[in-house]
Amino acid sequence: MIDLEKVNGDWEFDPTHTRIGFSAKHAMVTTVRGAFNEITGHLHVDTENPDQSWAKVVMKVGSVDTRVQQRDDHLRSADFFDAEKWPEITFVSTHIEEVDDRAFSVTGDLTIRDVTKQVMIPLALIGLETGAYGELRAGFEGTRRLNRRDFGLVWNTPLDSGGVLVSEKITLEFEISAVKVEASDEDAAEQDESGEEKPAEDAAEGEGEDTTEDSDES
C-alpha cells in the first residue's frame, strides 16, 4: 500500500535513473529504440487540489541515443529534429488527474521542433521507497503512441514492398525515478541561486524568539 500523502510535494527527476525514450519500426520488420540522455524534469503533486499539480520536462535533442552514431546524427539533422535550430523538446502539463488507484493522466503541451500539440500521457505510480541516502523516491512508468508527422518529422524512404523505412507511428516510453525535494533543499537552492546570505539585522531581530519556520510540503 502506497501512502499517497507522501506523494504530495515537489519532485525532481533523477536523470541517471530515468529513461525517456521512443521506439519505431524500421523497414516494417524490426523495432529500433532510442532515448534522450540529457533530461530535466520537475513535478509538483497536490492530491487535495489536483488543479495545483503540474509537471515540466525538458529533453536535449543533441543527446538522442539509439546506439548507432550514424542514425543519431541523422536524427539530429534537419531531416528530423534539427537540433541546431530546435535544441530542446519540452512538455508542460496543463492538467493532471488521478483516474484510478496509482494511475494518472497527465495532459499537456508537447513541443517538438516548432510544433506544439496537446497530448495525454498515462502514468502509473510504480512505487514509493526511501533510497540508500535517505531520499524519498517515486517511480512512474507509462507509454504513449503518437504520429511523428504531426510534429513535422516527415522524412521517410519508400521500400520496394510498398512500405516505408521508418514507421510514422512511434511510442514514447517513460521510466521515471523522481526524488522528493525537501523544504531545506529548496531553501538552500534559493540561497545558492541568489548568492546572498540572511542579513545580520534579520538574525539580530530574531534573538530571543522562536524563528523556526514550518516546512510545509504542500
TIVEX-564052 format. One line per 8 residues: their letters; for each residue x, y, z of N, C-alpha, C. Coordinates in nm, 3 decimals, always signed. Layout:
BEGIN
A> X Y Z X Y Z X Y Z; ...
//
This chain:
BEGIN
MIDLEKVN> +0.084 -0.120 +0.000 +0.000 +0.000 +0.000 +0.088 +0.124 +0.000; +0.063 +0.214 -0.093 +0.139 +0.338 -0.104 +0.062 +0.450 -0.035; +0.130 +0.521 +0.054 +0.071 +0.635 +0.122 +0.077 +0.755 +0.028; -0.036 +0.789 -0.034 -0.037 +0.896 -0.132 -0.007 +1.032 -0.070; -0.024 +1.043 +0.063 +0.010 +1.169 +0.128 +0.158 +1.201 +0.108; +0.240 +1.096 +0.104 +0.383 +1.116 +0.086 +0.418 +1.162 -0.055; +0.324 +1.143 -0.147 +0.349 +1.185 -0.285 +0.335 +1.336 -0.298; +0.258 +1.397 -0.209 +0.240 +1.542 -0.215 +0.373 +1.615 -0.202
GDWEFDPT> +0.390 +1.719 -0.280 +0.512 +1.799 -0.270 +0.582 +1.812 -0.404; +0.707 +1.853 -0.397 +0.787 +1.878 -0.517 +0.888 +1.766 -0.540; +0.905 +1.731 -0.667 +0.994 +1.622 -0.706 +1.081 +1.666 -0.823; +1.200 +1.610 -0.828 +1.288 +1.631 -0.943 +1.329 +1.496 -1.000; +1.331 +1.487 -1.133 +1.373 +1.363 -1.197 +1.521 +1.338 -1.168; +1.554 +1.213 -1.140 +1.693 +1.171 -1.130 +1.736 +1.123 -1.268; +1.813 +1.203 -1.341 +1.844 +1.167 -1.481 +1.925 +1.039 -1.495; +1.999 +1.001 -1.391 +2.080 +0.879 -1.401 +1.996 +0.753 -1.385
HTRIGFSA> +1.874 +0.766 -1.336 +1.786 +0.651 -1.318 +1.652 +0.670 -1.389; +1.649 +0.764 -1.482 +1.527 +0.793 -1.558 +1.554 +0.771 -1.706; +1.459 +0.710 -1.773 +1.469 +0.694 -1.918 +1.344 +0.749 -1.983; +1.362 +0.845 -2.072 +1.254 +0.893 -2.158 +1.299 +0.864 -2.301; +1.230 +0.772 -2.362 +1.275 +0.726 -2.493 +1.161 +0.706 -2.590; +1.191 +0.633 -2.696 +1.094 +0.612 -2.803 +1.127 +0.483 -2.875; +1.030 +0.430 -2.944 +1.053 +0.313 -3.030 +0.975 +0.332 -3.160; +1.033 +0.280 -3.268 +0.971 +0.291 -3.400 +1.008 +0.169 -3.482
KHAMVTTV> +0.926 +0.136 -3.578 +0.955 +0.024 -3.667 +1.053 +0.067 -3.776; +1.150 -0.019 -3.803 +1.247 +0.006 -3.909 +1.226 -0.097 -4.019; +1.209 -0.048 -4.141 +1.186 -0.134 -4.258 +1.066 -0.225 -4.239; +0.975 -0.184 -4.154 +0.848 -0.254 -4.131 +0.863 -0.387 -4.058; +0.985 -0.423 -4.016 +1.003 -0.557 -3.960 +1.069 -0.559 -3.822; +1.149 -0.459 -3.788 +1.217 -0.460 -3.658 +1.187 -0.331 -3.582; +1.211 -0.335 -3.452 +1.188 -0.218 -3.367 +1.322 -0.156 -3.327; +1.334 -0.027 -3.350 +1.451 +0.049 -3.307 +1.412 +0.134 -3.187
RGAFNEIT> +1.495 +0.130 -3.084 +1.467 +0.208 -2.963 +1.576 +0.311 -2.939; +1.535 +0.423 -2.885 +1.630 +0.529 -2.852 +1.585 +0.602 -2.728; +1.670 +0.693 -2.680 +1.638 +0.770 -2.561 +1.715 +0.902 -2.566; +1.674 +0.993 -2.479 +1.744 +1.120 -2.463 +1.823 +1.114 -2.333; +1.954 +1.128 -2.343 +2.039 +1.110 -2.226 +2.046 +1.233 -2.136; +2.010 +1.348 -2.190 +2.012 +1.471 -2.109 +1.869 +1.521 -2.092; +1.817 +1.503 -1.970 +1.680 +1.543 -1.940 +1.673 +1.611 -1.805; +1.578 +1.700 -1.790 +1.543 +1.755 -1.660 +1.393 +1.747 -1.646
GHLHVDTE> +1.348 +1.721 -1.526 +1.205 +1.711 -1.502 +1.169 +1.756 -1.362; +1.060 +1.829 -1.352 +1.011 +1.877 -1.223 +0.862 +1.843 -1.213; +0.822 +1.801 -1.095 +0.684 +1.759 -1.072 +0.635 +1.812 -0.939; +0.519 +1.875 -0.939 +0.455 +1.918 -0.814 +0.323 +1.843 -0.802; +0.304 +1.777 -0.688 +0.184 +1.696 -0.667 +0.105 +1.752 -0.549; -0.024 +1.772 -0.571 -0.116 +1.814 -0.466 -0.241 +1.729 -0.481; -0.250 +1.621 -0.403 -0.362 +1.528 -0.419 -0.493 +1.588 -0.371; -0.486 +1.686 -0.280 -0.608 +1.750 -0.231 -0.662 +1.851 -0.333
NPDQSWAK> -0.571 +1.914 -0.404 -0.609 +2.013 -0.506 -0.539 +1.978 -0.637; -0.590 +1.880 -0.710 -0.522 +1.833 -0.831 -0.494 +1.943 -0.933; -0.577 +2.048 -0.934 -0.554 +2.156 -1.030 -0.424 +2.230 -1.002; -0.370 +2.213 -0.881 -0.244 +2.278 -0.845 -0.123 +2.191 -0.881; -0.147 +2.069 -0.924 -0.037 +1.980 -0.964 +0.013 +2.019 -1.103; +0.142 +2.002 -1.126 +0.198 +2.036 -1.257 +0.327 +1.958 -1.281; +0.367 +1.953 -1.407 +0.491 +1.885 -1.445 +0.554 +1.959 -1.562; +0.687 +1.957 -1.565 +0.760 +2.014 -1.678 +0.881 +1.926 -1.706
VVMKVGSV> +0.900 +1.892 -1.833 +1.011 +1.806 -1.874 +1.082 +1.871 -1.993; +1.215 +1.869 -1.989 +1.296 +1.921 -2.099 +1.396 +1.814 -2.141; +1.401 +1.785 -2.271 +1.496 +1.688 -2.326 +1.586 +1.757 -2.427; +1.715 +1.736 -2.415 +1.811 +1.794 -2.509 +1.817 +1.705 -2.633; +1.781 +1.763 -2.747 +1.777 +1.686 -2.871 +1.915 +1.630 -2.906; +2.019 +1.706 -2.878 +2.154 +1.660 -2.911 +2.198 +1.537 -2.836; +2.122 +1.500 -2.731 +2.159 +1.382 -2.652 +2.089 +1.255 -2.698; +2.016 +1.262 -2.811 +1.944 +1.144 -2.859 +2.043 +1.029 -2.882
DTRVQQRD> +2.003 +0.911 -2.841 +2.095 +0.797 -2.843 +2.020 +0.670 -2.883; +2.053 +0.617 -3.001 +1.996 +0.490 -3.046 +2.102 +0.381 -3.058; +2.222 +0.410 -3.007 +2.336 +0.318 -3.007 +2.404 +0.305 -3.144; +2.362 +0.387 -3.239 +2.426 +0.389 -3.371 +2.455 +0.534 -3.407; +2.582 +0.571 -3.416 +2.620 +0.710 -3.435 +2.562 +0.769 -3.563; +2.567 +0.695 -3.673 +2.516 +0.746 -3.800 +2.366 +0.777 -3.790; +2.294 +0.689 -3.724 +2.150 +0.711 -3.709 +2.123 +0.829 -3.616; +2.201 +0.841 -3.508 +2.185 +0.954 -3.416 +2.210 +1.086 -3.487
DHLRSADF> +2.314 +1.090 -3.570 +2.344 +1.212 -3.645 +2.230 +1.248 -3.740; +2.170 +1.146 -3.800 +2.058 +1.171 -3.891 +1.938 +1.226 -3.814; +1.912 +1.171 -3.695 +1.800 +1.220 -3.614 +1.821 +1.365 -3.571; +1.946 +1.403 -3.549 +1.976 +1.542 -3.509 +1.970 +1.639 -3.627; +1.972 +1.587 -3.747 +1.977 +1.671 -3.867 +1.841 +1.733 -3.897; +1.838 +1.819 -4.000 +1.714 +1.887 -4.040 +1.609 +1.790 -4.092; +1.648 +1.668 -4.129 +1.551 +1.568 -4.173 +1.454 +1.531 -4.062; +1.503 +1.540 -3.938 +1.420 +1.501 -3.824 +1.410 +1.615 -3.722
FDAEKWPE> +1.484 +1.606 -3.612 +1.467 +1.703 -3.503 +1.530 +1.839 -3.530; +1.631 +1.845 -3.615 +1.702 +1.970 -3.644 +1.752 +2.033 -3.514; +1.847 +1.965 -3.450 +1.893 +2.003 -3.317 +1.954 +2.142 -3.311; +2.017 +2.186 -3.419 +2.078 +2.319 -3.417 +1.972 +2.429 -3.410; +1.861 +2.408 -3.476 +1.755 +2.509 -3.479 +1.661 +2.496 -3.360; +1.631 +2.373 -3.321 +1.541 +2.348 -3.208 +1.609 +2.249 -3.113; +1.690 +2.298 -3.022 +1.774 +2.210 -2.939 +1.701 +2.137 -2.828; +1.575 +2.172 -2.803 +1.504 +2.110 -2.691 +1.366 +2.059 -2.733
ITFVSTHI> +1.327 +1.951 -2.669 +1.188 +1.904 -2.673 +1.131 +1.929 -2.534; +1.013 +1.990 -2.527 +0.957 +2.023 -2.396 +0.816 +1.967 -2.381; +0.782 +1.939 -2.256 +0.645 +1.902 -2.221 +0.607 +1.980 -2.097; +0.498 +2.055 -2.104 +0.448 +2.133 -1.990 +0.303 +2.093 -1.967; +0.274 +2.043 -1.849 +0.139 +1.994 -1.822 +0.039 +2.107 -1.811; -0.085 +2.076 -1.847 -0.196 +2.169 -1.828 -0.301 +2.111 -1.735; -0.298 +1.979 -1.716 -0.396 +1.915 -1.627 -0.344 +1.778 -1.586; -0.350 +1.750 -1.457 -0.312 +1.618 -1.405 -0.429 +1.564 -1.325
EEVDDRAF> -0.466 +1.441 -1.354 -0.583 +1.381 -1.289 -0.552 +1.238 -1.247; -0.594 +1.203 -1.126 -0.584 +1.064 -1.081 -0.708 +0.991 -1.132; -0.688 +0.895 -1.221 -0.800 +0.828 -1.285 -0.830 +0.692 -1.223; -0.736 +0.640 -1.146 -0.755 +0.512 -1.080 -0.650 +0.503 -0.970; -0.654 +0.394 -0.895 -0.556 +0.377 -0.789 -0.415 +0.376 -0.847; -0.335 +0.476 -0.812 -0.197 +0.490 -0.857 -0.185 +0.510 -1.008; -0.293 +0.551 -1.073 -0.291 +0.576 -1.217 -0.331 +0.720 -1.245; -0.252 +0.789 -1.327 -0.274 +0.930 -1.353 -0.275 +0.957 -1.504
SVTGDLTI> -0.356 +1.054 -1.543 -0.348 +1.105 -1.680 -0.287 +1.244 -1.673; -0.179 +1.261 -1.748 -0.108 +1.389 -1.748 -0.125 +1.451 -1.886; -0.203 +1.556 -1.893 -0.230 +1.624 -2.019 -0.146 +1.751 -2.025; -0.087 +1.777 -2.141 -0.005 +1.897 -2.152 +0.038 +1.925 -2.294; +0.119 +2.028 -2.308 +0.168 +2.074 -2.438 +0.305 +2.014 -2.466; +0.312 +1.933 -2.571 +0.437 +1.874 -2.616 +0.487 +1.953 -2.736; +0.611 +2.003 -2.725 +0.670 +2.082 -2.833 +0.790 +2.010 -2.891; +0.781 +1.978 -3.019 +0.891 +1.918 -3.095 +0.912 +2.004 -3.219
RDVTKQVM> +1.037 +2.044 -3.242 +1.066 +2.142 -3.348 +0.984 +2.268 -3.320; +0.907 +2.315 -3.419 +0.827 +2.435 -3.398 +0.678 +2.402 -3.386; +0.648 +2.277 -3.350 +0.510 +2.233 -3.341 +0.476 +2.200 -3.196; +0.367 +2.258 -3.147 +0.318 +2.229 -3.013 +0.179 +2.169 -3.023; +0.161 +2.052 -2.963 +0.031 +1.986 -2.963 +0.001 +1.933 -2.823; -0.127 +1.931 -2.790 -0.168 +1.878 -2.660 -0.177 +1.726 -2.668; -0.114 +1.661 -2.572 -0.118 +1.515 -2.566 -0.149 +1.473 -2.423; -0.204 +1.355 -2.409 -0.230 +1.297 -2.278 -0.138 +1.178 -2.258
IPLALIGL> -0.064 +1.179 -2.149 +0.029 +1.071 -2.119 -0.020 +0.997 -1.995; -0.053 +0.869 -2.007 -0.094 +0.792 -1.889 +0.029 +0.746 -1.812; +0.030 +0.771 -1.682 +0.142 +0.730 -1.597 +0.090 +0.650 -1.478; +0.166 +0.547 -1.444 +0.134 +0.466 -1.326 +0.240 +0.488 -1.220; +0.196 +0.508 -1.096 +0.289 +0.518 -0.984 +0.331 +0.377 -0.945; +0.455 +0.342 -0.975 +0.503 +0.206 -0.954 +0.539 +0.178 -0.809; +0.599 +0.277 -0.745 +0.640 +0.255 -0.607 +0.689 +0.382 -0.542; +0.701 +0.375 -0.409 +0.749 +0.486 -0.329 +0.840 +0.428 -0.222
ETGAYGEL> +0.970 +0.460 -0.230 +1.067 +0.398 -0.140 +1.171 +0.501 -0.095; +1.233 +0.471 +0.020 +1.344 +0.552 +0.068 +1.473 +0.496 +0.012; +1.552 +0.582 -0.052 +1.676 +0.539 -0.116 +1.788 +0.516 -0.017; +1.904 +0.480 -0.071 +2.019 +0.444 +0.011 +2.071 +0.560 +0.094; +2.043 +0.683 +0.051 +2.093 +0.801 +0.122 +1.983 +0.875 +0.196; +1.871 +0.807 +0.218 +1.762 +0.866 +0.293 +1.664 +0.948 +0.211; +1.687 +0.958 +0.081 +1.597 +1.035 -0.005 +1.472 +0.955 -0.038; +1.359 +1.023 -0.050 +1.235 +0.957 -0.087 +1.225 +0.956 -0.239
RAGFEGTR> +1.204 +0.836 -0.295 +1.197 +0.820 -0.440 +1.059 +0.767 -0.481; +1.014 +0.816 -0.596 +0.890 +0.767 -0.656 +0.920 +0.721 -0.797; +0.860 +0.610 -0.835 +0.878 +0.557 -0.970 +0.749 +0.566 -1.050; +0.760 +0.615 -1.172 +0.645 +0.626 -1.262 +0.680 +0.562 -1.395; +0.581 +0.498 -1.457 +0.602 +0.440 -1.589 +0.480 +0.465 -1.677; +0.505 +0.475 -1.806 +0.394 +0.493 -1.899 +0.441 +0.494 -2.043; +0.348 +0.480 -2.135 +0.377 +0.487 -2.278 +0.267 +0.567 -2.347; +0.302 +0.623 -2.461 +0.204 +0.698 -2.540 +0.240 +0.685 -2.687
RLNRRDFG> +0.142 +0.650 -2.768 +0.163 +0.633 -2.912 +0.128 +0.763 -2.983; +0.219 +0.807 -3.073 +0.199 +0.931 -3.147 +0.233 +0.911 -3.294; +0.182 +1.002 -3.376 +0.222 +1.007 -3.516 +0.328 +1.117 -3.529; +0.449 +1.078 -3.566 +0.559 +1.175 -3.571 +0.536 +1.284 -3.675; +0.459 +1.255 -3.778 +0.431 +1.355 -3.881 +0.354 +1.474 -3.824; +0.279 +1.452 -3.717 +0.205 +1.561 -3.654 +0.299 +1.668 -3.598; +0.425 +1.630 -3.577 +0.523 +1.723 -3.519 +0.631 +1.762 -3.620; +0.601 +1.747 -3.747 +0.693 +1.791 -3.850 +0.806 +1.694 -3.879
LVWNTPLD> +0.800 +1.572 -3.825 +0.903 +1.471 -3.851 +0.856 +1.384 -3.968; +0.875 +1.435 -4.088 +0.809 +1.374 -4.204 +0.903 +1.293 -4.293; +1.034 +1.297 -4.267 +1.129 +1.228 -4.355 +1.098 +1.079 -4.362; +1.114 +1.022 -4.482 +1.099 +0.878 -4.498 +1.158 +0.836 -4.633; +1.172 +0.706 -4.649 +1.218 +0.648 -4.775 +1.127 +0.530 -4.808; +1.068 +0.527 -4.928 +0.980 +0.416 -4.964 +1.059 +0.288 -4.989; +0.996 +0.176 -4.959 +1.055 +0.045 -4.983 +0.991 -0.017 -5.107; +1.061 -0.111 -5.167 +1.010 -0.177 -5.287 +0.879 -0.249 -5.259
SGGVLVSE> +0.861 -0.292 -5.135 +0.740 -0.366 -5.099 +0.618 -0.276 -5.089; +0.642 -0.144 -5.091 +0.531 -0.050 -5.075 +0.528 +0.012 -4.938; +0.609 -0.040 -4.847 +0.616 +0.016 -4.713 +0.713 +0.133 -4.707; +0.748 +0.172 -4.585 +0.842 +0.283 -4.566 +0.952 +0.239 -4.470; +1.064 +0.310 -4.476 +1.179 +0.273 -4.394 +1.155 +0.295 -4.245; +1.089 +0.406 -4.211 +1.064 +0.439 -4.070 +0.914 +0.456 -4.048; +0.861 +0.389 -3.949 +0.717 +0.398 -3.924 +0.677 +0.539 -3.884; +0.556 +0.578 -3.924 +0.505 +0.708 -3.883 +0.461 +0.706 -3.737
KITLEFEI> +0.410 +0.594 -3.693 +0.369 +0.580 -3.553 +0.491 +0.548 -3.467; +0.507 +0.624 -3.359 +0.614 +0.596 -3.264 +0.553 +0.583 -3.125; +0.625 +0.516 -3.038 +0.581 +0.502 -2.899 +0.677 +0.574 -2.807; +0.625 +0.670 -2.732 +0.705 +0.735 -2.629 +0.705 +0.647 -2.505; +0.821 +0.635 -2.442 +0.837 +0.544 -2.328 +0.892 +0.621 -2.209; +0.825 +0.609 -2.096 +0.863 +0.683 -1.976 +0.893 +0.586 -1.861; +1.014 +0.594 -1.811 +1.053 +0.520 -1.690 +1.121 +0.623 -1.600; +1.047 +0.674 -1.504 +1.090 +0.792 -1.429 +1.120 +0.756 -1.284
SAVKVEAS> +1.236 +0.799 -1.239 +1.271 +0.794 -1.097 +1.281 +0.938 -1.049; +1.190 +0.977 -0.959 +1.186 +1.114 -0.910 +1.223 +1.117 -0.762; +1.298 +1.219 -0.724 +1.342 +1.235 -0.585 +1.269 +1.354 -0.524; +1.214 +1.332 -0.405 +1.139 +1.439 -0.341 +1.233 +1.549 -0.293; +1.192 +1.673 -0.318 +1.270 +1.789 -0.276 +1.217 +1.835 -0.141; +1.299 +1.822 -0.038 +1.258 +1.864 +0.095 +1.268 +2.016 +0.106; +1.197 +2.073 +0.203 +1.194 +2.218 +0.220 +1.333 +2.275 +0.241; +1.417 +2.206 +0.318 +1.552 +2.256 +0.344 +1.633 +2.261 +0.215
DEDAAEQD> +1.610 +2.162 +0.125 +1.679 +2.161 -0.004 +1.636 +2.279 -0.089; +1.504 +2.310 -0.086 +1.454 +2.422 -0.163 +1.514 +2.554 -0.114; +1.521 +2.570 +0.020 +1.577 +2.692 +0.077 +1.723 +2.708 +0.038; +1.798 +2.596 +0.044 +1.940 +2.602 +0.009 +1.958 +2.637 -0.137; +1.870 +2.580 -0.223 +1.880 +2.608 -0.366 +1.852 +2.755 -0.394; +1.752 +2.812 -0.323 +1.720 +2.952 -0.344 +1.836 +3.041 -0.301; +1.902 +3.003 -0.189 +2.015 +3.083 -0.142 +2.131 +3.074 -0.239; +2.154 +2.952 -0.292 +2.263 +2.934 -0.388 +2.240 +3.019 -0.512
ESGEEKPA> +2.114 +3.024 -0.559 +2.083 +3.099 -0.679 +2.103 +3.249 -0.658; +2.063 +3.298 -0.539 +2.074 +3.441 -0.513 +2.214 +3.481 -0.474; +2.289 +3.384 -0.416 +2.424 +3.413 -0.370 +2.427 +3.503 -0.250; +2.313 +3.517 -0.182 +2.305 +3.604 -0.066 +2.278 +3.523 +0.059; +2.332 +3.571 +0.171 +2.304 +3.510 +0.300 +2.202 +3.595 +0.373; +2.146 +3.539 +0.479 +2.048 +3.612 +0.558 +2.114 +3.734 +0.621; +2.058 +3.855 +0.605 +2.119 +3.974 +0.662 +2.136 +3.963 +0.812; +2.245 +4.025 +0.864 +2.274 +4.017 +1.006 +2.163 +4.078 +1.089
EDAAEGEG> +2.099 +4.188 +1.038 +1.994 +4.251 +1.117 +1.873 +4.162 +1.132; +1.848 +4.076 +1.030 +1.737 +3.982 +1.041 +1.763 +3.883 +1.152; +1.888 +3.835 +1.158 +1.923 +3.740 +1.262 +1.913 +3.805 +1.399; +1.955 +3.933 +1.409 +1.951 +4.002 +1.538 +1.808 +4.020 +1.584; +1.719 +4.050 +1.491 +1.579 +4.069 +1.528 +1.517 +3.942 +1.582; +1.573 +3.829 +1.540 +1.516 +3.703 +1.582 +1.567 +3.652 +1.714; +1.664 +3.722 +1.778 +1.719 +3.674 +1.903 +1.611 +3.674 +2.009; +1.608 +3.564 +2.083 +1.511 +3.551 +2.190 +1.376 +3.506 +2.142
EDTTEDSD> +1.359 +3.491 +2.011 +1.232 +3.445 +1.957 +1.250 +3.309 +1.893; +1.139 +3.238 +1.879 +1.141 +3.110 +1.809 +1.131 +3.139 +1.661; +1.242 +3.124 +1.589 +1.246 +3.158 +1.446 +1.227 +3.037 +1.357; +1.191 +2.924 +1.414 +1.172 +2.803 +1.335 +1.053 +2.820 +1.243; +1.073 +2.795 +1.115 +0.966 +2.805 +1.018 +0.907 +2.668 +0.991; +0.778 +2.668 +0.961 +0.715 +2.542 +0.923 +0.765 +2.502 +0.787; +0.796 +2.374 +0.770 +0.837 +2.322 +0.639 +0.719 +2.251 +0.578; +0.626 +2.331 +0.527 +0.502 +2.277 +0.471 +0.527 +2.226 +0.332
ES> +0.517 +2.095 +0.313 +0.538 +2.035 +0.181 +0.403 +2.011 +0.117; +0.342 +2.117 +0.071 +0.210 +2.102 +0.011 +0.221 +2.040 -0.124
//
